[in-house]
Amino acid sequence: MSMLKEKPVIKQSPLSDPLAFKTSGFSFYSLARKTFVAYGILPILLVLLLVGFTLVEPRFLSSGNIVNVMRQVSFLGIIAIGQMMYLVTRNYDLSNGGTVALSSVICAMVLSHGGASPLIGALAGLAVGLVVGTINGVLIAVFKISSFMVTLGTGSAAVGVALLLTGGVPITGLPQAFTRAYGSSLVMGLPFSTFVMLLVLTGAYVLFNWTRLGRRAFAVGGNEHAAHHAGVNVKSTLLKLMITGSLLAALVGVLMTARISSGEANIGLQFPMESIIAAVIGGIALNGGEGRVSGAFMGALFIILLSNGMDLIRVQSYVQDILLGALLVLALMVDRLRTRVRLTADTKPRRLPV
């Protein structure tokens, strides 16, 4: 009787079989696509920037420069989170620069003329954000006016009021207790503004991931009409987020006032464009309904590192403006490409395992 010989089973490595590699639970292509959908090309840009400036300028990673970067990214990081409050609902905030300027002026006026405590001065500056955010929210949510035009108008009006109050002259003579507490103090070894930014990032993460308001924000940004029919109070959601976003801009005004020891009507005017660039290049969709707090922070960090590195190698300011404008165009192109990749992934038929 002849015995049938069984053929030896050859175990094939997932690397040698493309199909097995895809179905084995891990794929570099899938990982790269998910990362691109979440953050765009930002991780690659950050790595290239860090390596490039480190090779060109040894001072780039010095301890003094790192502390300087930490302070600078605090302001833009908070502003980017405030911009995210608007963008996730498919709106824009072009008033944050004006809010920063007016907040700085009001805070300085209260401190220099009223003899108020640092806390009272800070609260006066934050009140500016409450007013601007309420105006933006009512006009956008209730009267359905374009957020682009509304925030452009309120931002311009805020700068005008700041210039009217100061005559274009910085307000000085602030109490040392204010500048020391909010401008130069350290908390757990970190600059005070950096510590505040970490608190803002944590609060924003909790808001967007673990609260009903955060879920409603993404629902409104994804499809406002569908969210309304699902029982979401769209007006209340928009109003709360826009007030919060403008309060964060006012907070930056207070922190910058303490840092430079004066109230000025021309600070923060670059924030509208920089915050949009930071948010969009960090993966926050311009058409709403999508975004990550970590992406907004990474976008802000990239802009600050880019500006800091160019300052160290003495790139002229107008060249930096050109690069920033080009970066905005790049961010818009990447946002459009990310949308296409995400839609392709959602509509592509999935192959069932056999």
C-alpha positions as CSV (number, residue, x, y, z in Angstrom):
1,M,0.0,0.0,0.0
2,S,1.4,3.3,-1.0
3,M,1.3,6.1,1.4
4,L,0.4,9.6,0.1
5,K,3.0,12.1,1.1
6,E,1.7,15.4,2.3
7,K,3.3,18.4,0.8
8,P,5.2,20.4,3.4
9,V,3.5,23.6,4.4
10,I,5.6,26.6,3.7
11,K,4.8,29.5,6.0
12,Q,5.1,32.6,4.0
13,S,6.3,35.8,5.7
14,P,3.8,38.7,5.5
15,L,6.5,40.8,3.9
16,S,6.8,38.3,1.0
17,D,3.0,38.3,0.3
18,P,1.4,41.7,-0.3
19,L,-2.1,40.4,0.5
20,A,-1.0,38.7,3.7
21,F,0.8,41.9,4.6
22,K,-2.3,43.9,4.2
23,T,-4.5,41.4,6.1
24,S,-2.0,40.8,8.9
25,G,-3.3,43.8,10.8
26,F,-0.6,46.3,9.9
27,S,0.2,48.2,6.8
28,F,2.7,51.1,6.4
29,Y,0.5,52.5,3.7
30,S,-2.6,52.4,5.9
31,L,-0.6,54.0,8.8
32,A,0.7,56.7,6.5
33,R,-2.8,57.4,5.1
34,K,-4.3,57.7,8.5
35,T,-1.5,60.0,9.7
36,F,-2.0,62.2,6.6
37,V,-5.7,62.4,7.1
38,A,-5.2,63.3,10.7
39,Y,-2.3,65.7,10.5
40,G,-1.5,66.3,6.8
41,I,2.2,66.7,6.0
42,L,2.8,68.4,9.3
43,P,4.9,65.6,11.0
44,I,7.2,65.5,7.9
45,L,7.6,69.3,7.9
46,L,8.4,69.3,11.6
47,V,11.1,66.7,11.3
48,L,12.7,68.5,8.2
49,L,12.5,71.8,10.0
50,L,14.2,70.5,13.2
51,V,16.9,68.7,11.4
52,G,17.6,71.5,9.0
53,F,17.9,74.4,11.5
54,T,19.9,72.2,13.9
55,L,22.5,71.6,11.2
56,V,22.6,75.2,10.0
57,E,22.4,77.0,13.4
58,P,23.8,75.3,16.6
59,R,22.0,77.9,18.8
60,F,18.7,76.5,17.6
61,L,18.6,73.8,20.3
62,S,20.3,75.8,23.0
63,S,18.5,75.9,26.4
64,G,17.9,79.7,26.1
65,N,16.4,79.4,22.7
66,I,14.1,76.5,23.8
67,V,12.8,78.6,26.6
68,N,12.2,81.5,24.2
69,V,10.3,79.1,21.8
70,M,8.2,77.8,24.8
71,R,7.1,81.4,25.5
72,Q,6.4,82.3,21.9
73,V,4.4,79.1,21.2
74,S,2.3,79.7,24.3
75,F,0.6,82.7,22.7
76,L,0.0,81.2,19.2
77,G,-0.9,77.8,20.7
78,I,-3.8,79.4,22.8
79,I,-4.9,81.4,19.8
80,A,-4.9,78.4,17.5
81,I,-7.2,76.5,20.0
82,G,-9.5,79.6,20.0
83,Q,-9.5,79.5,16.2
84,M,-10.3,75.8,16.4
85,M,-13.5,76.6,18.4
86,Y,-14.7,78.5,15.3
87,L,-13.3,76.2,12.5
88,V,-14.9,73.0,13.8
89,T,-18.3,74.6,13.3
90,R,-17.4,75.7,9.8
91,N,-16.7,79.3,10.7
92,Y,-13.7,81.6,10.9
93,D,-12.4,84.0,13.5
94,L,-10.6,87.0,11.9
95,S,-11.3,89.1,15.0
96,N,-8.8,87.4,17.3
97,G,-6.0,89.8,16.5
98,G,-8.2,92.8,17.3
99,T,-9.4,91.1,20.5
100,V,-5.8,90.6,21.6
101,A,-5.0,94.3,21.0
102,L,-8.1,95.7,22.7
103,S,-7.7,93.3,25.6
104,S,-4.2,94.5,26.0
105,V,-5.2,98.1,26.1
106,I,-8.1,97.7,28.5
107,C,-6.0,95.6,30.8
108,A,-3.2,98.2,30.8
109,M,-5.6,101.1,31.3
110,V,-7.2,99.5,34.3
111,L,-3.9,98.7,35.9
112,S,-2.2,102.0,35.2
113,H,-5.0,104.4,36.0
114,G,-7.2,102.6,38.5
115,G,-4.6,101.2,40.8
116,A,-6.3,97.8,40.5
117,S,-4.9,94.5,41.5
118,P,-3.3,92.2,38.8
119,L,-6.4,89.9,39.0
120,I,-8.8,92.8,38.3
121,G,-6.7,94.0,35.4
122,A,-6.7,90.5,33.9
123,L,-10.4,90.1,34.4
124,A,-10.9,93.5,32.6
125,G,-9.0,92.2,29.7
126,L,-10.9,89.0,29.6
127,A,-14.2,90.9,29.5
128,V,-13.2,92.2,26.1
129,G,-13.2,88.6,24.8
130,L,-16.6,88.0,26.4
131,V,-18.0,91.0,24.6
132,V,-16.4,90.3,21.2
133,G,-17.4,86.6,21.4
134,T,-21.0,87.4,22.2
135,I,-21.3,89.8,19.3
136,N,-19.8,87.3,16.9
137,G,-22.0,84.5,18.2
138,V,-25.2,86.4,18.0
139,L,-24.5,87.8,14.5
140,I,-23.4,84.4,13.2
141,A,-25.7,82.0,15.0
142,V,-28.9,84.1,15.3
143,F,-28.8,86.4,12.3
144,K,-26.9,83.9,10.0
145,I,-24.4,86.4,8.8
146,S,-21.1,85.1,7.3
147,S,-18.5,84.5,9.9
148,F,-15.9,85.9,7.6
149,M,-17.5,89.3,7.3
150,V,-18.7,89.4,10.9
151,T,-15.3,88.6,12.5
152,L,-13.5,90.8,10.0
153,G,-15.7,93.7,11.0
154,T,-15.5,93.1,14.8
155,G,-11.7,92.7,14.6
156,S,-11.3,95.9,12.7
157,A,-13.6,97.7,15.2
158,A,-11.7,96.4,18.1
159,V,-8.4,97.7,16.7
160,G,-10.0,101.0,16.0
161,V,-11.3,101.3,19.6
162,A,-7.8,100.4,20.9
163,L,-6.2,103.0,18.8
164,L,-8.8,105.6,19.8
165,L,-8.2,104.9,23.5
166,T,-4.4,105.1,23.2
167,G,-3.8,107.5,20.3
168,G,-1.3,104.9,19.1
169,V,0.9,105.4,22.1
170,P,1.7,102.3,24.3
171,I,0.3,102.4,27.9
172,T,3.2,101.9,30.3
173,G,3.6,102.1,34.1
174,L,2.0,98.8,34.9
175,P,2.5,97.4,38.4
176,Q,5.5,95.1,38.8
177,A,3.3,92.6,40.6
178,F,1.3,92.1,37.4
179,T,4.3,91.8,35.1
180,R,6.1,89.6,37.5
181,A,3.1,87.3,38.2
182,Y,1.8,86.8,34.6
183,G,4.9,87.7,32.5
184,S,8.1,86.4,34.0
185,S,7.2,83.9,36.8
186,L,7.8,80.2,36.6
187,V,5.3,77.4,37.5
188,M,6.9,74.0,38.0
189,G,9.9,75.2,36.1
190,L,7.8,76.4,33.1
191,P,7.1,80.0,32.0
192,F,3.7,81.1,33.3
193,S,2.3,81.5,29.8
194,T,3.5,77.9,28.9
195,F,1.8,76.5,32.0
196,V,-1.4,78.4,31.0
197,M,-1.2,77.0,27.5
198,L,-1.0,73.4,28.8
199,L,-4.1,74.0,30.9
200,V,-5.9,75.4,27.8
201,L,-4.8,72.4,25.7
202,T,-6.0,70.0,28.4
203,G,-9.3,71.8,28.8
204,A,-9.8,71.8,25.0
205,Y,-9.0,68.1,24.8
206,V,-11.6,67.3,27.4
207,L,-14.1,69.6,25.8
208,F,-13.9,68.1,22.3
209,N,-13.5,64.5,23.3
210,W,-15.5,64.0,26.5
211,T,-18.3,66.5,26.7
212,R,-21.7,66.9,25.0
213,L,-20.8,70.3,23.7
214,G,-17.7,69.0,21.9
215,R,-19.7,66.2,20.2
216,R,-22.3,68.8,19.2
217,A,-19.7,71.1,17.8
218,F,-18.4,68.4,15.4
219,A,-22.0,67.6,14.5
220,V,-22.8,71.2,13.7
221,G,-19.6,71.5,11.6
222,G,-20.3,68.3,9.8
223,N,-23.9,69.1,8.8
224,E,-25.7,71.9,10.6
225,H,-29.2,70.9,9.3
226,A,-28.8,67.3,10.2
227,A,-27.6,68.3,13.7
228,H,-30.6,70.5,14.1
229,H,-33.0,67.7,13.1
230,A,-31.2,65.4,15.5
231,G,-32.1,67.7,18.4
232,V,-28.9,69.8,18.7
233,N,-29.4,73.4,19.7
234,V,-27.2,74.9,17.0
235,K,-27.5,78.5,18.1
236,S,-26.5,77.7,21.7
237,T,-23.6,75.5,20.5
238,L,-22.2,78.2,18.2
239,L,-22.6,80.9,20.8
240,K,-20.8,78.9,23.5
241,L,-17.9,78.0,21.3
242,M,-17.4,81.5,19.9
243,I,-17.4,83.1,23.3
244,T,-14.9,80.5,24.4
245,G,-12.7,81.1,21.4
246,S,-12.7,84.9,21.9
247,L,-12.0,84.5,25.6
248,L,-8.9,82.6,24.7
249,A,-7.8,85.5,22.4
250,A,-8.4,87.9,25.2
251,L,-6.3,85.7,27.5
252,V,-3.4,86.0,25.1
253,G,-3.8,89.8,25.2
254,V,-3.5,89.8,29.0
255,L,-0.4,87.4,28.9
256,M,1.3,89.5,26.2
257,T,0.6,92.7,28.1
258,A,2.3,91.2,31.1
259,R,5.2,90.0,29.0
260,I,6.0,93.3,27.3
261,S,5.0,95.4,30.4
262,S,2.7,97.7,28.3
263,G,-0.6,97.8,26.6
264,E,-0.4,98.3,22.8
265,A,-3.0,98.6,20.1
266,N,-0.9,97.0,17.4
267,I,0.0,93.6,19.0
268,G,-1.5,90.4,17.8
269,L,-2.5,91.7,14.4
270,Q,-0.7,88.7,12.8
271,F,-2.8,86.2,14.7
272,P,-5.8,85.8,12.3
273,M,-3.6,84.5,9.5
274,E,-1.2,82.6,11.7
275,S,-3.9,80.9,13.7
276,I,-5.7,79.7,10.5
277,I,-2.4,78.4,9.1
278,A,-1.6,76.6,12.4
279,A,-5.0,75.1,12.6
280,V,-5.3,74.0,8.9
281,I,-1.8,72.6,8.6
282,G,-2.5,70.8,11.9
283,G,-5.4,68.9,10.3
284,I,-8.4,71.0,11.2
285,A,-10.7,71.0,8.2
286,L,-11.9,74.3,6.8
287,N,-15.2,72.8,5.9
288,G,-15.8,71.9,9.6
289,G,-16.6,68.8,11.6
290,E,-13.0,67.6,11.9
291,G,-9.9,68.4,13.9
292,R,-7.6,67.5,16.8
293,V,-6.3,69.7,19.6
294,S,-2.9,68.1,19.2
295,G,-2.9,69.1,15.5
296,A,-3.6,72.8,16.4
297,F,-0.8,72.8,18.8
298,M,1.6,71.1,16.4
299,G,0.7,73.6,13.7
300,A,1.4,76.5,16.1
301,L,4.7,74.9,17.1
302,F,5.8,74.6,13.5
303,I,5.1,78.2,12.7
304,I,7.0,79.4,15.8
305,L,10.0,77.1,15.1
306,L,10.1,78.3,11.5
307,S,10.0,81.9,12.5
308,N,12.5,81.4,15.3
309,G,14.9,79.5,13.1
310,M,14.7,82.2,10.3
311,D,15.4,84.9,12.9
312,L,18.5,83.0,14.1
313,I,19.9,82.7,10.6
314,R,18.9,86.3,9.9
315,V,16.3,85.9,7.2
316,Q,14.8,89.3,6.4
317,S,11.3,89.9,7.7
318,Y,9.7,90.4,4.3
319,V,11.1,87.1,3.2
320,Q,9.5,85.5,6.2
321,D,6.2,87.1,5.2
322,I,6.5,85.6,1.7
323,L,7.2,82.1,3.3
324,L,4.2,82.5,5.6
325,G,1.9,83.4,2.7
326,A,3.2,80.4,0.8
327,L,2.6,78.2,3.8
328,L,-1.0,79.4,3.9
329,V,-1.5,78.3,0.3
330,L,0.2,75.0,1.0
331,A,-2.1,74.5,4.0
332,L,-5.1,75.0,1.8
333,M,-3.9,72.6,-0.8
334,V,-3.1,70.0,1.8
335,D,-6.6,70.5,3.3
336,R,-8.2,69.8,0.0
337,L,-6.0,66.8,-0.7
338,R,-6.8,65.4,2.8
339,T,-10.5,65.7,2.1
340,R,-10.1,63.7,-1.1
341,V,-8.1,61.0,0.6
342,R,-10.6,60.7,3.4
343,L,-13.5,60.5,1.0
344,T,-11.8,57.9,-1.1
345,A,-11.1,55.8,1.9
346,D,-14.7,56.1,3.1
347,T,-16.2,55.1,-0.3
348,K,-13.7,52.4,-1.3
349,P,-15.2,48.9,-1.0
350,R,-13.5,46.8,1.6
351,R,-12.2,43.4,0.7
352,L,-13.5,40.7,2.9
353,P,-11.0,38.1,4.3
354,V,-11.2,34.7,2.6
